[in-house]
């Protein structure tokens, strides 16, 4: 029993740490069967469970299997055994999850991941009724309210959490989301700032702060928020959108470059810095992407309208840094060039041409893999 309890505690802790992680798709069926359908005796339940012909025990699957077994035998299924004759046969009556808050919470999480929203809400209600002081129980009840369109009740639940647990980041963050969705941008910013006091690099709070400032027409703060987001988030659609927001404001301190099939966000203001340490992170990111685009030839073009020699020095430095990060393994050719002129680009905001200097253009083209070389 101690081992089962330890396993269940570990699984419960993982669930608490992952705010809105989706459960495996097949978990829905197993949970629904255990909650809503008549159950055979324990022996046949275990036999049917472990000997399903189509059950694949992936690492994630094993965790979920352990979760369901723990719930069944420790976390909430309360069994009452009755003697039924001299042969020692027993009839087992399965009661609902009435007296175990943790079990109700875990089943609610599983049902919510399986898109059984109303059913999940009922289990969260019970978990909160049993242990109203547990922040994660009230928080996930609020999430279930949100999933069923009950925004007022969602907000009330979050308020309850932060009143009793002022530092509980998930509820602070979701209150920010709730106010942002309802057009209350200043209140949303208040909660995002509280989140960032505890987790200064939390992506959702940084990005959505930029959106709130945009709605309030505060361009300077909007730029600052999106730049802060991009300092630590360079991949995914939100990074690409953050770059687009900056470009619409006429800020090209971050640029998106296509390397083979990849789109990479780099900080241009660090690339053109004379101190090599400034571009260290950017070259690491570029090297990682270029290593996965071995059939590509990389072009690095530097523009500086003030002095051609500065453009050349920057191009040489970037190439040397990139080669160090690439290491001795095979990679495509790297070519550099430089111009004593400004780079001309088209602004997505008004379609007008812009002149950028100093600036760096990076792109790739298919290469001849039989002639790998590095050239100036």
C-alpha positions in Angstrom: 0.0 0.0 0.0 2.9 2.4 0.8 4.3 2.0 -2.7 0.8 2.6 -4.3 0.5 5.8 -2.1 3.9 7.0 -3.1 3.2 6.5 -6.8 -0.1 8.3 -6.5 1.5 11.2 -4.7 4.1 11.5 -7.5 1.4 11.5 -10.2 -0.7 14.0 -8.4 2.3 16.3 -8.0 3.0 16.0 -11.7 -0.6 17.0 -12.5 -0.3 20.0 -10.2 2.9 21.1 -11.9 1.5 20.9 -15.4 -1.2 23.5 -15.5 -3.2 22.5 -18.5 -1.5 19.4 -19.9 -3.7 17.2 -22.1 -4.1 13.6 -21.1 -3.6 10.7 -23.5 -6.6 10.3 -25.9 -7.4 6.8 -24.7 -7.7 7.9 -21.1 -11.1 9.3 -21.8 -12.6 5.9 -22.5 -11.1 4.3 -19.4 -12.2 7.0 -17.1 -15.8 7.0 -18.5 -16.0 3.3 -18.1 -14.9 3.5 -14.5 -17.2 6.3 -13.6 -20.4 5.6 -15.6 -20.6 1.9 -16.4 -21.2 -1.2 -14.1 -18.0 -2.8 -13.1 -17.2 -6.5 -12.8 -15.3 -7.8 -9.8 -11.7 -6.6 -9.2 -10.1 -9.7 -10.7 -11.9 -9.4 -14.0 -11.3 -5.6 -14.1 -7.6 -6.0 -13.7 -7.5 -8.9 -16.2 -9.5 -7.0 -18.8 -7.4 -3.9 -18.3 -3.9 -5.4 -18.6 -4.7 -7.9 -21.3 -6.3 -5.6 -23.9 -4.9 -6.6 -27.3 -4.5 -3.0 -28.5 -3.0 -1.5 -25.4 0.5 0.0 -26.0 2.5 0.8 -22.9 4.3 4.0 -24.0 6.1 5.9 -21.2 3.1 8.4 -21.0 0.7 5.4 -21.2 2.4 3.7 -18.2 2.0 6.9 -16.1 -1.7 7.0 -17.0 -2.2 3.3 -16.3 -0.6 3.8 -12.9 -2.8 6.8 -12.3 -6.0 4.8 -13.0 -4.9 1.9 -10.9 -4.0 4.2 -8.0 -7.3 5.9 -8.3 -9.1 2.5 -8.3 -7.3 1.0 -5.4 -6.3 4.0 -3.2 -7.4 7.3 -4.5 -11.2 7.1 -4.4 -13.1 4.0 -5.3 -14.5 3.0 -1.9 -15.5 -0.6 -1.8 -17.7 -2.4 0.7 -17.3 -6.1 0.9 -20.1 -8.3 2.2 -19.8 -12.0 3.1 -21.9 -14.1 0.7 -21.9 -17.7 1.9 -19.5 -20.3 3.3 -17.6 -20.5 0.0 -16.2 -17.1 0.8 -17.6 -15.4 -2.3 -18.0 -11.7 -2.0 -20.2 -9.1 -3.7 -18.6 -5.7 -4.2 -20.6 -2.5 -4.3 -18.7 0.5 -5.8 -19.7 3.8 -4.3 -19.1 7.2 -6.0 -16.0 9.3 -5.2 -17.7 11.0 -2.2 -15.1 11.1 0.5 -11.7 11.6 -1.2 -11.0 15.1 -2.5 -7.8 14.0 -4.3 -9.6 11.3 -6.2 -12.4 13.7 -7.3 -9.8 16.2 -8.4 -7.8 13.7 -10.5 -10.9 12.3 -12.2 -12.0 15.8 -12.9 -8.7 16.5 -14.6 -9.0 13.4 -16.7 -12.6 14.1 -17.7 -11.7 17.7 -18.6 -8.8 16.5 -20.8 -11.3 14.1 -22.4 -13.6 17.1 -23.1 -16.3 15.9 -20.7 -16.7 19.3 -19.3 -19.9 19.1 -17.3 -18.9 15.8 -15.8 -15.5 17.2 -14.9 -17.2 20.2 -13.2 -19.2 17.9 -10.9 -16.0 16.2 -9.7 -14.3 19.5 -9.1 -17.3 20.7 -7.1 -17.0 17.7 -4.9 -13.2 18.1 -4.5 -13.7 21.8 -3.5 -16.5 21.0 -1.1 -14.2 18.5 0.7 -11.1 20.6 0.7 -11.9 24.2 -0.1 -8.5 25.4 1.1 -6.6 23.6 -1.7 -5.7 26.2 -4.3 -5.4 23.8 -7.2 -8.9 22.3 -6.6 -10.5 25.7 -6.7 -8.4 26.8 -9.7 -9.3 23.8 -11.8 -13.0 24.3 -10.9 -12.6 27.7 -12.4 -11.0 26.3 -15.5 -14.0 23.9 -15.8 -16.3 26.9 -15.4 -14.5 28.6 -18.3 -14.7 25.5 -20.5 -18.5 25.5 -20.0 -18.9 29.2 -20.7 -19.6 30.3 -17.1 -17.1 33.3 -17.0 -18.6 35.0 -13.9 -18.3 31.8 -11.8 -14.8 31.3 -13.3 -13.7 34.7 -12.2 -15.2 34.2 -8.7 -13.3 31.0 -8.3 -10.0 32.6 -9.3 -10.7 35.5 -6.8 -11.2 33.0 -4.1 -7.9 31.4 -4.8 -5.9 34.6 -4.9 -7.6 36.0 -1.8 -6.3 33.0 0.2 -3.2 32.3 -1.8 -2.0 35.7 -3.2 1.1 34.1 -4.9 -0.7 31.3 -6.8 0.5 32.1 -10.3 -2.0 29.9 -12.3 -5.0 31.8 -11.0 -3.4 35.2 -11.2 -2.5 34.4 -14.9 -6.0 33.2 -15.7 -7.6 36.3 -14.1 -5.5 38.3 -16.5 -6.7 36.2 -19.4 -10.3 36.6 -18.2 -10.1 40.4 -18.0 -8.3 40.6 -21.4 -11.0 38.6 -23.1 -13.6 40.9 -21.6 -12.0 44.1 -22.7 -10.8 45.2 -19.2 -7.2 45.8 -20.3 -5.9 47.7 -17.3 -7.2 45.1 -14.9 -5.6 42.4 -17.1 -2.3 44.2 -16.9 -2.5 44.5 -13.1 -2.7 40.7 -12.9 -0.1 40.1 -15.5 2.3 42.3 -13.6 1.6 40.3 -10.4 2.4 37.2 -12.3 5.7 38.6 -13.7 6.7 39.6 -10.2 6.9 35.9 -9.4 7.9 34.5 -12.8 9.5 37.3 -14.8 9.8 35.3 -18.0 6.4 33.6 -18.1 5.6 33.7 -21.9 1.8 34.1 -21.6 2.0 37.1 -19.3 4.7 38.8 -21.4 2.9 38.3 -24.7 -0.6 39.1 -23.5 0.8 42.3 -21.8 1.8 43.4 -25.2 -1.7 42.7 -26.5 -3.3 44.7 -23.7 -1.0 47.7 -24.3 -1.9 47.5 -28.0 -5.6 47.7 -27.2 -4.8 50.8 -25.0 -2.7 52.4 -27.8 0.4 52.5 -25.6 3.0 51.8 -28.3 6.1 52.3 -26.2 5.0 49.8 -23.6 3.7 47.5 -26.3 7.1 47.3 -27.9 8.8 46.7 -24.6 6.4 43.8 -23.8 6.9 42.1 -27.1 10.7 42.6 -26.9 10.8 41.1 -23.4 8.8 38.1 -24.7 11.2 37.6 -27.6 14.3 37.7 -25.3 13.4 34.2 -24.1 10.9 32.9 -26.7 12.2 32.5 -30.3 10.1 29.6 -31.6 6.5 28.9 -32.3 3.7 31.0 -33.7 3.6 33.4 -30.8 7.2 34.4 -31.4 6.5 35.0 -35.1 3.5 37.1 -34.2 5.4 39.1 -31.7 7.9 40.0 -34.4 5.0 41.0 -36.7 3.6 43.2 -34.0 7.0 45.0 -33.6 7.4 45.4 -37.4 3.9 47.0 -37.6 5.2 49.5 -35.0 8.3 50.2 -37.2 10.6 48.3 -34.9 13.0 45.9 -36.6 15.2 45.0 -33.7 14.1 41.4 -34.2 13.8 39.7 -37.6 12.5 36.4 -38.9 14.9 34.5 -41.2 14.1 31.4 -43.2 16.8 28.7 -43.1 15.7 25.7 -45.2 12.4 24.7 -43.9 12.8 26.5 -40.6 11.9 30.1 -39.6 14.3 31.6 -37.0 13.9 34.7 -35.0 17.1 36.6 -34.3 17.9 39.8 -32.5 19.4 42.1 -35.1 20.6 44.7 -32.6 22.8 42.1 -31.0 24.1 40.8 -34.3 25.5 44.2 -35.4 27.1 44.9 -32.0 30.8 45.2 -32.2 31.3 43.2 -29.0 31.3 39.4 -29.9 29.6 38.6 -26.6 26.4 40.4 -27.7 25.8 38.1 -30.7 26.8 34.9 -28.9 23.2 33.7 -28.2 22.1 34.6 -31.7 24.8 32.5 -33.3 24.0 29.6 -31.0 20.4 29.7 -32.2 21.5 30.0 -35.9 24.0 27.1 -35.5 21.4 24.8 -34.1 19.0 25.5 -37.0 21.7 25.3 -39.6 22.9 21.9 -38.3 19.4 20.6 -39.2 19.6 22.1 -42.7 22.8 20.4 -44.0 21.7 20.6 -47.6 21.5 24.4 -47.5 24.0 27.0 -48.3 23.9 29.9 -45.8 24.2 33.5 -46.9 25.0 36.3 -44.4 24.8 39.8 -45.8 25.7 42.8 -43.7 24.7 46.4 -44.4 26.3 49.5 -42.9 25.7 52.8 -44.7 28.3 54.6 -42.6 31.4 52.5 -43.3 32.1 49.6 -45.5 34.9 48.3 -43.3 32.5 48.0 -40.3 30.1 45.9 -42.4 33.0 43.6 -43.4 34.2 43.2 -39.8 30.7 42.3 -38.7 30.3 39.7 -41.5 33.7 38.1 -40.7 32.9 38.0 -37.0 29.5 36.5 -37.5 30.8 33.8 -39.8 33.7 32.9 -37.4 31.3 32.7 -34.4 28.9 30.5 -36.4 31.7 28.1 -37.4 32.8 27.7 -33.8 29.3 26.9 -32.7 28.8 24.5 -35.6 31.8 22.4 -34.6 33.7 19.9 -36.8 30.7 18.0 -38.1 29.5 18.4 -41.7 27.4 21.4 -42.7 26.6 23.4 -45.7 28.7 26.2 -47.1 28.7 29.6 -45.4 29.1 32.7 -47.6 29.3 36.3 -46.4 29.0 39.6 -48.1 28.9 43.3 -47.1 27.7 46.6 -48.4 28.3 50.3 -47.5 24.6 50.9 -47.9 21.3 50.5 -46.0 19.1 47.5 -46.4 15.8 48.2 -48.2 12.8 46.4 -47.0 9.1 46.7 -47.4 7.1 47.7 -44.3 4.1 45.4 -43.6 2.3 48.3 -41.9 1.9 50.7 -44.9 3.8 49.0 -47.8 6.4 51.7 -47.9 10.1 50.9 -48.3 12.3 51.3 -45.3 16.0 51.8 -45.0 17.8 49.8 -42.3 21.4 50.4 -41.2 23.2 48.7 -39.7 21.4 45.5 -40.6 21.9 41.8 -41.3 20.1 39.7 -43.9 20.4 35.9 -43.4 18.9 33.3 -45.7 19.7 29.9 -47.3 19.6 28.3 -50.7 20.0 24.7 -51.8 23.7 23.7 -52.0 25.8 21.2 -53.9 26.7 18.8 -51.1 29.7 17.5 -53.1 31.4 20.9 -52.8 31.2 21.8 -49.1 33.4 24.8 -48.3 33.4 28.0 -46.5 34.1 31.1 -48.5 34.4 34.8 -47.9 
